[in-house]
Amino acid sequence: MPPKSLLLQAVRDRIKYRRLSPRTEQAYTSWIVRFIRYHRLRHPATMGAAEVAAYLTHLAAEKQVSAGTQTQARSALMFLYHEVLKSDLGDLGEFTWALPTSRLPVVLNHAEVAGLLGQLEGAMWIIGSFLYGSGLRLLECLTLRVKDIDLDRGEIKVRAGKGNKDRITMIPDAVKPKLQKHLAVVRLIHQRDAGAEIGVVLPGALGRKYPRADREWAWYWVFPAHRTYRDVATGNHRRHHLHESAVQRTIKRAVFGGGDPEAGHLPHSAPLLCDPPIGVGLRHSDRPGTPWSLGREHDDDLHPCPEPGRAGGVEPDGRPGWRPGGGEAGIKRYLAWQAVFGASGGPARRIQQSYTASLAERPFGVRATCCWSPAESLLFNVSATP
């Protein structure tokens, strides 16, 4: 492995000392790397106000970034010199400012919202309804824990939202029945994870204070990811929440009427795609890229991977070609799913149709493109037979 940059590590340490958010850390370190590369790998300690002004002018004049992007880059470089290098840049002098623009907001009407939500199902429908009906930001929704949901009072407690503030918002009445069924499925996933000693990440130092709290139901994710990962720092086996890029791609496909960009009936649905975080999801040329989180792939939350099964396997309802993995344990998971959702239709039929339609284009063993929720995919744990 290449040696870590001592400068960037000093920046990260200072950001943690100032208790800034992880997204601020990603953005600032990315801008600092771009600044150094622009000046041909010169160390920032050997540069000053003239080089900073030249880079900001480059962003506005050549890259044509927005005023907000240029301001973010300027804040990152000011933080580097003032907080890390302890150097006073003074007056940056004359440089080209990106011109601020005033844009009209794009708002969906009632029919467009209903059409968009009608293209979603399972956990994605609940997430879309929370974004629209509860006023949650994307990450606020995906990082919800079971203890934050109060179905009796119809409330959602948002923890550490924007500005690191808590707030309370409402649960739409139309979401409550599906949310109850979703939580019943997630409860079964939690029980399986607890038995395998798979936990979740706890905020702050709670993981040290309460070593077993990461496997408690109250702290479990409302929208768990499909796959687990190994925590690099502690070595513990953990499950993350659903990744934001999975939701963004699903809503984007719903905008285009099921995947065909020429058939999109909702031309003004950009606001529901949500602002992607820097370096994640929908990329823009004026935003710095950041690496993905270690230990998991960004698209596995949406596309569960089939496991190889026995030849001639059958489903519990007699349809050939697909069966629950794990023998008797798989049958129990299927029956548990039936008890919650009923025996009609279900993910097995949708997966079989999707898999059959893709046989001509994909070799066996590739990732199956299915539209059911991560909770259902973990509970059902289907396996394909060639």
WOPE-V991514 format. One record per backbone hydrogen bond with DSSP energy under -1.0 kcal/mol. NH is the residue of the N-H (numbers start at 1). CO is the residue of the C=O. E is the energy in kcal/mol with one decimal. If there is no record, write none. Layout:
# WOPE-V991514
NH CO E
NH CO E
This chain:
# WOPE-V991514
9 5 -2.1
10 6 -2.0
11 7 -2.1
12 8 -2.6
13 9 -2.4
14 10 -2.0
15 11 -2.2
16 12 -2.4
17 13 -2.1
18 14 -2.0
19 16 -1.0
20 15 -2.2
25 21 -1.8
26 22 -2.3
27 23 -2.4
28 24 -2.9
29 25 -2.2
30 26 -1.7
31 27 -2.3
32 28 -2.2
33 29 -2.1
34 30 -2.2
35 31 -2.4
36 32 -2.2
37 33 -2.4
38 34 -2.3
39 35 -1.4
40 37 -1.6
41 36 -2.1
46 43 -2.0
47 44 -1.6
52 48 -1.9
53 49 -2.8
54 50 -2.2
55 51 -2.0
56 52 -2.3
57 53 -2.2
58 54 -2.0
59 55 -2.1
60 56 -1.8
61 57 -3.2
62 58 -1.6
63 58 -2.0
65 59 -1.9
70 66 -2.2
71 67 -2.2
72 68 -2.0
73 69 -2.2
74 70 -2.4
75 71 -2.4
76 72 -2.1
77 73 -2.1
78 74 -2.5
79 75 -2.2
80 76 -2.0
81 77 -2.2
82 78 -2.9
83 79 -2.1
85 80 -2.6
87 81 -3.6
113 109 -2.2
114 110 -2.4
115 111 -2.3
116 112 -2.3
117 113 -2.7
118 114 -1.7
119 116 -1.2
120 117 -1.2
124 121 -1.1
126 122 -1.5
127 123 -2.5
128 124 -2.7
129 125 -2.3
130 126 -2.3
131 127 -2.5
132 128 -2.0
133 129 -3.5
134 130 -1.7
136 130 -1.3
141 137 -2.1
142 138 -2.3
143 139 -1.9
144 141 -1.4
146 220 -2.3
147 218 -2.2
148 145 -1.9
149 146 -1.6
150 155 -2.6
154 150 -1.1
155 150 -2.1
156 169 -2.8
157 148 -2.4
158 167 -2.8
161 165 -2.9
164 161 -2.1
167 158 -1.8
169 156 -2.5
171 154 -2.0
175 172 -1.4
179 175 -2.6
180 176 -2.4
181 177 -1.7
182 178 -2.5
183 179 -2.6
184 180 -1.6
185 181 -1.8
186 182 -2.5
187 183 -2.2
188 184 -1.2
189 185 -1.7
190 186 -2.6
191 187 -2.1
192 188 -1.9
193 189 -2.6
194 190 -3.1
195 191 -1.8
196 192 -1.4
197 194 -1.1
198 193 -3.0
199 237 -1.9
200 214 -1.3
206 203 -1.7
209 205 -1.9
210 206 -3.2
213 210 -1.5
215 212 -1.5
216 213 -1.7
220 217 -1.3
222 144 -2.4
225 240 -2.9
229 238 -2.7
231 236 -3.0
235 231 -2.5
238 229 -2.9
239 199 -2.3
242 223 -3.0
246 243 -1.0
248 244 -2.2
249 245 -2.3
250 246 -1.9
251 247 -2.5
252 248 -2.0
253 249 -2.2
254 250 -2.0
255 251 -2.3
256 252 -1.5
257 254 -1.4
258 253 -2.2
259 253 -1.2
260 256 -1.1
263 260 -2.0
266 255 -1.0
269 266 -1.1
273 270 -1.5
274 271 -1.3
280 277 -2.4
287 284 -1.7
303 299 -1.7
309 384 -1.6
313 310 -1.4
315 319 -2.8
318 315 -2.3
321 313 -2.0
323 383 -1.6
325 381 -2.7
329 326 -1.5
331 327 -2.0
332 328 -2.2
333 329 -2.1
334 330 -2.3
335 331 -2.6
336 332 -2.4
337 333 -2.2
338 334 -2.5
339 335 -2.2
340 336 -1.1
341 337 -2.9
342 338 -2.9
350 346 -1.3
351 347 -3.1
352 348 -2.5
353 349 -2.4
354 350 -2.5
355 351 -3.2
356 352 -2.8
357 353 -2.3
358 354 -1.1
362 358 -2.2
366 363 -1.3
377 373 -2.4
378 374 -2.2
379 375 -2.0
380 376 -3.0
381 377 -2.2
383 323 -2.2
384 307 -1.4
385 321 -1.5
